[in-house]
Amino acid sequence: MAKEYFEKLSTLVDILELNEEIDSLLEVKHFFSGAALYCDSQICASWSPAGLAFKLPDEETERLIASGEAMPLRYFATGHIKNGYALFENPTDRDASGWREYFIKAVRAASGG
């Protein structure tokens, strides 16, 4: 199953041409039952059976969750909430370009800039 999410995340990163806007090294790697995007060895996004999650500044994460646009991230139903992550269920329901802003914010947060 992880291969499916690895391919989805890799394809999305390629479609959005993030490497043209981001100077840092971006890598997609297998992660639990999904895949994760790393920026300079720091995880900044993941795609798993739970959905597409972004590590964002706390204020934005809280706003997205409070508005109902995103959910707290849990990798397992009974697992703890991963602080700082906004989870979007059913990511394929949104046009790929709609994710660009979140990827850029997550990458910049991970790279410290």
C-alpha positions in Angstrom: 0.0 0.0 0.0 2.8 2.4 0.8 3.9 2.3 -2.9 0.5 3.7 -3.9 0.9 6.7 -1.7 4.6 7.1 -2.6 3.5 7.4 -6.3 0.6 9.8 -5.5 2.8 12.1 -3.5 5.7 12.0 -5.9 3.4 12.7 -8.8 1.7 15.6 -7.0 5.1 17.2 -6.1 6.1 16.9 -9.7 2.9 18.3 -11.1 3.2 21.3 -8.8 6.8 21.9 -9.9 7.8 22.6 -6.3 11.5 22.2 -7.1 11.3 25.3 -9.3 10.2 27.4 -6.4 11.9 25.8 -3.5 15.7 25.9 -3.2 15.9 23.2 -0.6 16.3 19.5 -1.3 12.9 17.8 -1.5 12.6 14.0 -1.2 9.6 11.7 -1.1 10.2 8.6 1.0 8.2 5.7 2.2 6.6 6.4 5.6 4.6 3.9 7.6 1.7 2.8 5.3 2.2 5.9 3.2 4.7 8.4 2.0 6.3 11.6 3.3 7.9 14.6 1.8 11.1 15.7 3.4 12.7 19.1 3.0 16.4 19.1 4.0 15.8 15.9 6.0 12.8 17.4 7.8 9.3 15.9 7.3 6.9 18.5 6.0 4.0 16.6 4.5 2.7 13.0 4.3 0.1 11.1 2.3 -1.4 8.0 3.9 -4.7 6.2 4.1 -5.7 8.9 6.6 -5.3 11.6 3.9 -2.8 14.3 3.0 -1.2 16.1 6.0 1.0 19.2 6.2 3.2 20.3 9.0 2.3 24.0 9.2 2.8 26.8 11.7 0.7 26.2 14.8 -1.6 29.2 14.3 -2.5 28.0 10.7 -3.0 24.4 11.8 -5.3 25.5 14.6 -7.3 27.8 12.2 -7.7 25.0 9.6 -8.9 22.5 12.2 -11.2 25.0 14.0 -12.8 26.0 10.7 -13.4 22.3 9.8 -11.4 22.5 6.7 -8.8 20.1 8.1 -8.6 17.6 11.0 -6.0 16.8 13.6 -3.6 14.1 12.3 -3.6 10.6 13.8 -1.8 7.9 12.0 -3.8 5.2 13.9 -7.4 5.5 15.1 -6.4 5.2 18.7 -3.1 7.0 18.3 -2.2 10.4 19.7 -2.7 13.6 17.7 0.4 14.7 15.9 0.7 18.4 16.9 1.4 20.9 14.2 -0.2 18.8 11.4 -3.4 19.6 9.4 -4.9 16.5 7.8 -7.1 16.8 4.7 -9.2 13.7 4.0 -9.9 12.7 0.4 -7.2 14.8 -1.1 -8.0 13.6 -4.6 -11.3 15.5 -4.4 -9.4 18.8 -4.7 -7.7 20.0 -7.8 -3.9 19.4 -7.6 -3.2 23.1 -7.8 -5.2 23.6 -4.6 -2.4 21.9 -2.6 0.4 24.2 -3.9 0.0 26.8 -1.1 0.1 24.2 1.6 3.2 22.5 0.2 5.1 25.7 0.0 4.1 26.8 3.5 5.1 23.4 4.9 8.4 23.3 3.0 9.3 26.8 4.2 8.4 26.0 7.8 10.5 22.9 7.6 13.5 24.7 6.1 13.2 27.6 8.6 12.3 30.2 6.0 
